[in-house]
Amino acid sequence: MKESPAPAVTYASNVVSCDERLNALQRKRNRLGWARLSMIIFPAGLIYLFLPGQLLLFLAGMIVVVIFFLWLVVKDLNNDQEISYLEYLRKVNLSELQIMQGDYGNQYDGKNLEIPEHAYAADLDIFGKFSLFQYVNRCTSEQGRALLARRFQHPLELKNISEYQYAVKEMSTTTAWRQQWQAIGMAEGFSVDTENKITQWLELSEDHTSTIWNILLYIFPVISVGTLLFFLSGYIPFSLFIFLMIAYFYFSGFKVKAVNASHGYLSRILPEVNSLYKQLHHFERSNWSDPLINRYKSAITQEAHSAGAAFYQLKQLLNRFDMRLNLLVNPLLNIFFLWDIRQLIALLAWKKKNKTNVALWINAMAETDLLVSLSTFAYNHDSFCFPDVVDDYFHFNATGLGHPLIAENKRVVNDTVLNGTGQIMLITGSNMAGKSTFLRSVGINTVLAMMGSPVCATAFSMSHVQVISSMRIADNLAENTSTFYAELKKLKTIIDKVNQGTRMLILMDEILRGTNSIDRHAGSEALIEQMIRQDAVAMLATHDVELGSLATKYPAAIQNYHFDVQVKGEELFFDFKLKDGICQSMNASILMRKIGIQM
């Protein structure tokens, strides 16, 4: 089997391909522009050739010129749309190259989607600058981004994890399809505000489909156009014609209140509806073998309720409805065709047919956005593995575990095993030796595992659990909360869940750091013993090497590991490798001497 090129090679090749196609389309745009400009000479030529003697030939020639000019306009519009699409596609590939080089800090960080005081989000850098969300997110809709944020903060049920794994695996092989989805969505995206407007309009109580109005839609244009023809033929005077036109205009505003109400919800959403239509149509034309992807596809491709066809129709209706904003054209359309009422009734018919399906379609779009994000993450990291998430509690076995946000050429990986309940992995070590990074590697990969994503490891198997952490504690001046009290609040949350028997993996880094060393040691020891009694499972990093002596008291429950430092003179060397036992080498004194503290 021929190996597929590395992701970076594919993205770079795609950029070159986009540039070549864009150059060709730019040349085509120039040709079309010159062609349109040259059309101005044809009317002058027709006048010279056929007027004043051959009026019919002049009119026929003008009709041909107008038709050809309109054809050029359509060709130019289509060409511009293709240019716009390719520019977004190029942007997608350039963005992937930047992200793979570690330059993703300018992406949307999702910080506003973080749940306040979440169990682990702040500790594990799930949101914010250079966060997991920034690194993984490829969603083009606000609904997709919100769904991705929920999955980062709430684990899937065990039965659903393998479903998402299979879906991500298949979609990760369809790079061109995923990028087309992104490029279409990037044009406008689909916002929660637009969804709310559509939802509010769908819930708006309206009924304008009485038999009388349906008859009037056919009769009224006959009367108004007939009036115009009678006036042009001289059968009615100008004054009566003006009076009738004014009367027809006022009659067309009979339902102006209802028209304004609907237009208030639907105005200015056309670009986003058009983007959603194109994405759903793109999805409808795809073929998949995965059951989960096909479940979402079937939700938008029901025979009588195709999402693509429905939103295309809505796009056309909104386009016509927005013509009421044209102060020159709208009065004429209403006088002769009852334009606003006609669109209102057509929109009501659309609502009755599709009302129950809209939320389903938008959800399918958001789920696809999520899968595109996870699949791109999987494609970019083909060395990552899909974890085996099991029901047995507790089990954790990782080979080659690393932090996914650390570049591969700088990433140090470790093997980690922790099996059974009432187990505490106690990690001692030097400053900057890797304790905190190791805990975050465990936590962030557990989060990825619980949402059906690949993880940064060569092999990974663990129990289905919640993660809860106490690592990065800060005071809160607004709530008059000190760092120590903030940590106590977090520890209370952990203790409550421990006492409730919640199946979770606890990650702690330097607990009780806000108090004196005697209280810190006593409190840490008491907390560890309580977790052992309650069959909790925890990984705890600490500088307090004396805690390691608890292993003699609880040999079946406490496992001592450490990260150390090699010292050569006044230089420190870290290998960031997890080792058995209690740390024997510390580096604080050397670091203090380096900054000028005399010791």
C-alpha positions in Angstrom: 0.0 0.0 0.0 1.3 3.4 -0.9 1.9 5.6 2.2 0.0 8.9 2.4 2.2 12.0 2.6 2.9 13.6 5.9 0.2 16.2 6.9 2.6 19.1 6.6 3.5 18.0 3.0 -0.2 17.7 2.1 -1.0 21.1 3.5 2.0 22.8 1.7 1.0 21.1 -1.5 -2.6 22.3 -1.1 -1.4 25.9 -0.6 0.5 25.7 -3.9 -2.5 24.1 -5.7 -4.7 26.9 -4.4 -2.3 29.6 -5.5 -2.2 28.1 -9.0 -5.9 28.0 -9.3 -6.3 31.5 -7.8 -3.9 32.9 -10.4 -5.9 31.3 -13.2 -9.1 32.6 -11.8 -7.7 36.1 -11.4 -6.7 36.1 -15.0 -10.2 34.9 -15.9 -11.6 37.8 -13.8 -9.5 40.3 -15.7 -10.7 38.8 -19.1 -14.4 39.0 -17.9 -13.9 42.5 -16.7 -12.5 43.6 -20.1 -15.3 41.8 -21.8 -17.9 43.6 -19.8 -16.3 46.9 -20.4 -16.1 46.3 -24.1 -19.9 45.8 -24.2 -20.4 49.6 -24.0 -19.2 50.0 -27.6 -21.9 47.6 -29.0 -24.9 49.9 -28.4 -23.0 52.7 -30.2 -22.3 50.3 -33.1 -25.9 49.2 -33.3 -27.1 52.9 -33.3 -24.7 53.6 -36.2 -25.7 50.5 -38.2 -29.5 50.4 -37.7 -30.9 53.8 -36.6 -33.0 55.5 -37.5 -34.2 53.3 -40.4 -34.1 49.8 -38.9 -35.6 50.0 -35.5 -36.5 46.3 -35.2 -33.0 45.2 -36.0 -31.6 47.7 -33.5 -33.9 46.4 -30.7 -33.0 42.8 -31.6 -29.3 43.6 -31.4 -29.8 45.4 -28.1 -31.6 42.3 -26.7 -28.7 40.1 -27.7 -26.2 42.6 -26.1 -28.2 42.7 -22.9 -28.4 38.9 -22.8 -24.7 38.5 -23.4 -23.9 41.2 -20.8 -26.0 39.4 -18.2 -24.2 36.1 -19.1 -20.9 37.8 -18.4 -22.2 39.2 -15.1 -23.2 35.7 -14.0 -19.9 34.2 -15.1 -18.0 36.9 -13.3 -20.1 36.3 -10.1 -19.5 32.6 -10.2 -15.8 33.2 -10.8 -15.7 35.6 -7.8 -17.4 33.0 -5.6 -14.8 30.4 -6.7 -12.0 32.8 -5.8 -13.6 33.5 -2.4 -13.9 29.7 -1.7 -10.3 29.1 -2.7 -9.0 31.9 -0.6 -10.7 30.3 2.4 -9.4 26.9 1.4 -5.9 28.3 1.2 -6.4 29.9 4.6 -7.4 26.5 6.1 -4.1 24.9 4.9 -2.0 27.8 5.9 -3.6 27.7 9.4 -2.8 24.0 9.7 0.8 24.6 8.8 1.1 27.3 11.4 -0.6 25.1 14.1 1.7 22.2 13.3 4.6 24.6 13.9 3.3 25.6 17.3 1.9 28.9 16.1 -1.8 28.7 17.3 -2.0 31.4 19.9 -4.0 33.7 17.6 -6.8 31.1 17.3 -10.1 31.5 19.2 -9.4 30.3 22.7 -12.9 29.5 24.0 -12.2 31.1 27.3 -15.8 32.4 27.5 -17.0 28.8 27.2 -15.2 27.6 30.3 -17.4 26.7 33.2 -16.5 28.8 36.3 -14.7 26.7 38.9 -14.7 23.7 36.7 -13.2 20.5 38.1 -10.0 20.6 35.9 -10.4 23.0 33.0 -8.1 25.8 34.4 -5.5 23.4 35.7 -5.1 21.5 32.5 -5.1 24.5 30.1 -8.3 23.4 28.4 -9.2 27.0 27.4 -7.2 30.2 27.0 -4.0 31.2 25.4 -2.1 28.2 23.9 -4.8 25.8 25.2 -6.1 22.5 24.1 -9.2 24.2 22.8 -7.1 26.5 20.5 -5.1 23.5 19.3 -8.0 21.2 18.5 -10.8 23.5 17.5 -11.7 23.6 13.8 -15.3 24.4 14.2 -16.8 27.1 11.9 -20.1 27.5 13.9 -20.7 28.8 17.4 -22.8 25.7 18.0 -19.9 23.5 17.1 -17.5 25.4 19.3 -19.9 25.2 22.2 -20.3 21.5 21.7 -16.6 21.0 21.6 -16.3 23.0 24.8 -18.9 20.8 26.5 -17.1 17.6 25.5 -13.9 18.9 26.9 -15.6 19.5 30.2 -18.1 16.6 30.4 -16.9 13.1 29.6 -19.0 11.0 27.2 -20.8 7.9 28.5 -18.7 4.8 28.1 -21.0 3.3 25.5 -20.6 6.4 23.2 -16.8 6.7 23.3 -16.1 3.9 20.9 -18.8 5.3 18.6 -16.9 8.6 18.3 -13.5 6.8 18.0 -14.7 5.0 14.9 -16.3 8.1 13.4 -13.0 10.1 14.0 -11.0 7.3 12.4 -13.0 7.3 9.2 -13.3 11.1 8.9 -9.6 11.5 9.5 -9.0 9.8 6.1 -11.0 12.5 4.3 -8.8 15.5 4.4 -10.2 17.1 1.2 -13.8 16.7 2.4 -13.0 18.2 5.9 -11.2 21.1 4.4 -14.1 21.8 2.0 -16.5 21.8 5.0 -14.2 24.3 6.8 -13.8 26.6 3.8 -17.5 26.7 3.2 -18.2 27.5 6.9 -15.5 30.1 7.2 -17.3 32.3 4.7 -19.9 33.3 7.3 -20.2 30.5 9.9 -23.4 30.0 11.8 -24.0 31.9 15.0 -26.1 31.2 18.1 -27.8 34.6 17.5 -29.0 33.5 14.1 -30.2 30.2 15.5 -32.1 32.1 18.2 -33.7 34.4 15.6 -34.8 31.4 13.5 -36.1 29.6 16.6 -38.1 32.6 17.8 -39.6 33.0 14.3 -40.5 29.3 14.3 -42.3 29.8 17.6 -44.1 32.9 16.4 -47.8 32.2 16.1 -49.0 33.1 12.5 -51.7 32.1 10.2 -51.9 33.8 6.8 -53.0 30.9 4.7 -56.7 31.4 4.5 -58.4 30.6 1.2 -59.1 34.3 0.5 -55.5 35.2 0.6 -54.5 32.3 -1.6 -57.0 33.5 -4.2 -55.9 37.1 -3.9 -52.3 36.2 -4.6 -53.5 35.1 -8.1 -56.2 37.7 -8.7 -54.4 40.8 -7.4 -51.6 40.9 -10.0 -54.2 40.5 -12.8 -56.1 43.5 -11.5 -53.0 45.7 -10.9 -51.2 44.8 -14.2 -54.5 45.2 -16.0 -54.9 48.7 -14.6 -51.5 49.6 -15.9 -52.4 48.2 -19.4 -55.7 50.1 -19.4 -53.8 53.3 -18.5 -51.2 52.8 -21.2 -54.0 52.1 -23.7 -55.7 55.3 -22.8 -58.8 53.7 -21.3 -58.4 55.4 -17.9 -57.1 58.8 -17.1 -53.9 59.5 -15.3 -55.6 60.8 -12.1 -57.6 57.6 -11.7 -54.5 55.5 -12.5 -52.6 57.2 -9.7 -55.5 56.9 -7.3 -55.7 53.1 -8.0 -52.0 52.6 -7.6 -52.1 54.3 -4.2 -55.1 52.2 -3.2 -53.3 49.0 -4.3 -50.2 50.1 -2.3 -52.2 50.6 0.8 -53.9 47.3 0.4 -50.6 45.6 0.0 -49.7 46.9 3.5 -52.8 45.2 5.0 -50.5 42.7 6.9 -47.6 45.1 7.5 -47.5 44.3 11.2 -47.1 40.6 10.6 -44.6 41.2 7.8 -42.5 43.4 10.0 -42.6 40.9 12.8 -41.3 38.1 10.6 -38.8 40.3 8.9 -37.5 41.5 12.3 -36.4 37.9 13.1 -35.2 37.0 9.6 -33.5 40.1 8.3 -29.7 40.1 7.9 -29.4 36.3 8.4 -29.2 35.4 4.7 -25.4 35.0 4.5 -25.3 32.6 7.5 -28.3 30.6 6.1 -26.5 30.4 2.8 -23.3 29.1 4.5 -25.4 26.5 6.5 -27.1 25.4 3.3 -23.8 24.9 1.5 -22.4 22.9 4.4 -25.4 20.7 4.8 -25.5 20.1 1.0 -21.9 19.2 1.1 -22.6 16.7 3.9 -25.6 15.2 2.0 -23.4 14.4 -1.1 -20.9 12.5 1.0 -20.6 8.7 1.5 -19.7 7.1 4.8 -19.5 3.6 6.3 -19.4 4.7 9.9 -22.8 4.4 11.7 -22.5 7.6 13.8 -21.7 9.8 10.8 -24.5 8.2 8.9 -26.8 8.8 11.8 -26.2 12.5 11.5 -26.3 12.4 7.7 -29.7 10.6 7.8 -31.0 13.3 10.1 -30.5 15.9 7.3 -31.3 13.7 4.3 -34.8 12.5 5.0 -36.7 12.0 1.8 -39.4 14.5 2.5 -37.3 16.9 4.6 -33.8 17.3 3.0 -32.0 19.9 5.1 -30.0 21.1 2.1 -33.1 21.6 -0.1 -35.0 23.2 2.8 -32.3 25.7 3.6 -31.8 26.4 -0.1 -35.5 27.2 -0.3 -35.2 29.4 2.9 -32.2 31.2 1.4 -34.3 32.0 -1.8 -37.2 33.1 0.3 -35.1 35.4 2.5 -33.4 36.8 -0.6 -36.8 37.7 -2.0 -38.1 38.9 1.4 -35.1 41.3 1.8 -36.1 43.0 -1.4 -38.5 45.0 0.8 -35.4 46.9 2.0 -35.1 48.4 -1.5 -37.1 51.6 -1.3 -37.4 51.9 -5.1 -38.3 48.4 -6.1 -40.4 47.4 -3.1 -43.4 49.7 -3.7 -43.7 48.5 -7.3 -43.5 44.8 -6.3 -46.2 45.3 -3.6 -48.4 47.3 -5.9 -48.4 44.7 -8.7 -47.7 41.4 -6.9 -48.5 41.8 -3.1 -44.8 41.0 -2.7 -44.4 41.1 1.1 -47.6 39.1 1.7 -46.6 36.6 -0.9 -43.2 36.0 0.8 -44.9 35.9 4.2 -47.2 33.2 3.1 -44.4 31.3 1.5 -42.3 31.5 4.6 -45.2 30.3 6.7 -45.5 27.2 4.4 -41.8 26.6 4.9 -42.2 26.9 8.6 -45.0 24.4 8.8 -43.1 21.9 6.7 -39.7 22.1 8.4 -40.3 23.5 11.9 -39.8 20.2 13.8 -36.6 19.4 11.9 -34.6 22.7 12.2 -33.1 22.0 15.6 -32.2 18.4 14.5 -30.4 19.8 11.4 -28.4 22.4 13.4 -27.4 19.8 15.9 -26.2 17.6 13.1 -24.1 20.5 11.8 -22.6 21.1 15.2 -21.8 17.4 15.7 -20.1 17.4 12.2 -18.1 20.5 13.2 -16.9 18.6 16.3 -16.0 15.5 14.3 -14.1 17.6 11.8 -12.1 19.1 14.7 -11.2 15.7 16.3 -10.5 14.1 12.9 -8.1 16.9 11.9 -6.4 16.4 15.3 -6.1 12.7 14.6 -4.8 13.2 11.0 -2.2 15.7 12.2 -1.0 13.2 14.8 -1.0 9.8 13.2 1.4 8.5 15.8 -1.1 9.0 18.5 -3.3 6.1 19.5 -7.0 5.6 20.2 -7.3 4.5 23.8 -9.1 1.5 25.2 -11.6 2.9 27.7 -12.9 0.2 30.0 -15.6 -0.1 32.7 -13.3 -1.7 35.4 -12.4 0.7 38.1 -9.5 1.5 38.5 -7.2 0.9 35.6 -4.6 3.2 34.0 -1.9 1.9 31.7 0.0 4.2 29.3 3.0 3.6 27.1 4.9 6.6 25.7 2.6 9.1 27.4 3.3 12.7 26.5 1.7 16.1 26.5 0.0 16.8 23.1 0.7 20.6 23.2 4.4 20.1 23.5 6.2 19.9 20.1 7.2 16.3 19.1 10.9 17.2 18.9 10.8 18.6 22.5 8.3 16.1 24.0 9.5 13.6 26.6 7.2 10.6 27.1 6.8 8.2 30.0 5.2 4.9 30.8 2.7 4.9 33.6 0.8 2.2 35.3 -1.7 2.6 38.2 -4.2 -0.2 38.9 -6.7 -0.8 41.7 -8.7 1.4 44.0 -7.3 3.1 47.1 -4.1 3.8 45.1 -1.9 6.9 45.4 0.9 7.6 43.0 3.2 10.0 45.0 5.6 11.9 42.8 8.4 13.8 44.4 11.1 15.8 42.5 13.2 18.8 41.9 11.9 22.2 40.7 11.2 22.3 37.0 12.0 18.5 36.7 8.6 17.7 35.1 6.1 16.8 37.9 3.4 19.3 36.9 3.8 18.6 33.2 3.5 14.9 33.9 0.2 15.4 35.8 -1.1 17.6 33.0 -0.1 15.0 30.5 -2.1 12.4 32.4 -5.1 14.8 32.8 -5.3 16.2 29.3 -5.0 12.7 27.7 -7.7 11.4 30.0 -9.9 14.3 28.9 -9.2 13.4 25.2 -9.9 9.7 25.9 -13.2 10.5 27.4 -14.4 12.3 24.3 -13.5 9.7 21.7 -10.3 11.4 20.6 -6.8 9.9 20.0 -4.3 10.5 22.8 -0.7 11.4 22.9 0.7 7.9 23.6 1.7 4.8 21.7 -0.6 2.6 23.9 -3.3 3.7 26.3 -5.9 1.9 28.4 -7.8 3.3 31.3 -11.1 3.2 33.2 -14.0 5.4 32.4 -13.7 8.2 35.0 -14.1 11.8 35.7 -11.0 13.9 36.2 -10.7 16.3 39.2 -7.7 18.4 40.0 -6.1 20.8 42.4 -3.1 22.2 40.7 -3.3 25.9 39.8 -4.9 27.8 42.7 -5.4 31.6 42.7 -6.8 34.1 45.1 -10.0 36.0 44.3 -10.0 39.7 45.4 -13.6 40.2 44.2 -14.7 37.4 46.6 -12.2 38.3 49.3 -10.7 34.8 49.0 -7.1 34.1 49.8 -5.1 31.5 47.9 -5.2 29.1 50.9 -8.9 29.4 51.3 -9.4 28.9 47.5 -7.5 25.7 47.8 -9.5 24.5 50.8 -12.7 25.1 48.8 -11.3 23.0 45.9 -10.1 20.2 48.4 -13.6 20.2 50.0 -15.1 19.5 46.5 -12.6 16.6 46.1 -13.3 15.2 49.5 -17.0 15.4 49.0 -16.7 13.4 45.8 -14.4 10.9 47.5 -16.9 10.4 50.3 -19.6 9.9 47.7 -17.6 7.2 46.0 -17.4 9.0 42.6 -15.4 7.1 40.0 -12.6 9.7 39.3 -8.9 10.2 38.9 -7.6 12.9 41.2 -4.6 15.0 40.2 -2.9 17.2 42.9 0.1 19.4 42.7 1.7 20.8 45.9 -1.4 20.7 48.0 -1.8 23.1 51.0 1.0 25.2 49.8 -0.5 28.3 51.4 0.2 27.3 55.0 3.3 26.5 57.1 5.4 23.4 56.5 4.2 21.6 59.6 0.5 22.0 58.9 1.1 21.3 55.2 2.8 18.0 55.9 0.2 16.9 58.5 -2.7 17.9 56.3 -1.3 16.2 53.3 -0.7 13.0 55.2 -4.3 13.1 56.6 -5.7 13.7 53.2 -3.8 10.8 51.6 -4.9 8.4 54.4 -8.5 9.5 53.9 -8.3 8.9 50.2 -6.9 5.4 50.8 -9.7 4.6 53.2 -12.3 5.7 50.7 -10.7 3.7 47.9 -10.0 6.9 45.9 -7.3 7.0 43.1 -4.9 9.9 43.0 -1.6 11.2 41.5 0.0 13.7 43.8 3.1 15.7 43.1 5.0 17.2 46.0 8.3 18.6 47.2 7.6 17.1 50.6 9.8 14.0 50.3 8.8 13.0 53.8 5.4 12.0 52.5 7.1 9.2 50.7 7.7 7.4 54.0 3.9 6.7 54.0 4.7 3.8 51.6 6.1 1.8 54.6 2.8 2.2 56.4 0.6 1.6 53.3 2.8 -0.5 51.0 -0.2 -1.8 49.0 -1.6 1.7 48.4 1.2 4.1 47.9 3.7 4.0 45.0 6.6 6.4 45.1 7.9 7.9 41.9 10.1 10.9 41.2 11.6 13.2 38.6 15.2 14.2 39.3 17.9 16.5 38.2 21.6 15.9 37.3 24.0 18.5 38.7 27.3 19.3 37.1 29.0 22.1 39.0 26.5 24.9 39.0 24.6 23.6 35.9 21.3 21.6 36.0 20.3 18.9 33.5 16.8 17.5 33.4 15.7 14.3 31.5 12.0 14.6 32.5 11.8 10.9 32.9 9.6 9.3 35.6 11.6 7.0 37.9 10.8 4.7 40.8 11.3 5.7 44.4 11.6 9.0 46.3 13.7 11.8 44.8 17.1 12.2 46.4 18.3 15.3 44.5 17.0 18.8 44.8 17.9 22.0 43.0 16.4 24.9 44.8 19.7 26.0 46.4 21.5 26.1 43.1 18.7 28.1 41.5 18.6 30.6 44.4 22.4 31.1 44.1 22.0 31.7 40.4 19.7 34.7 41.1 22.1 36.1 43.7 21.0 34.8 47.0 24.1 34.0 49.0 23.9 30.7 50.7 
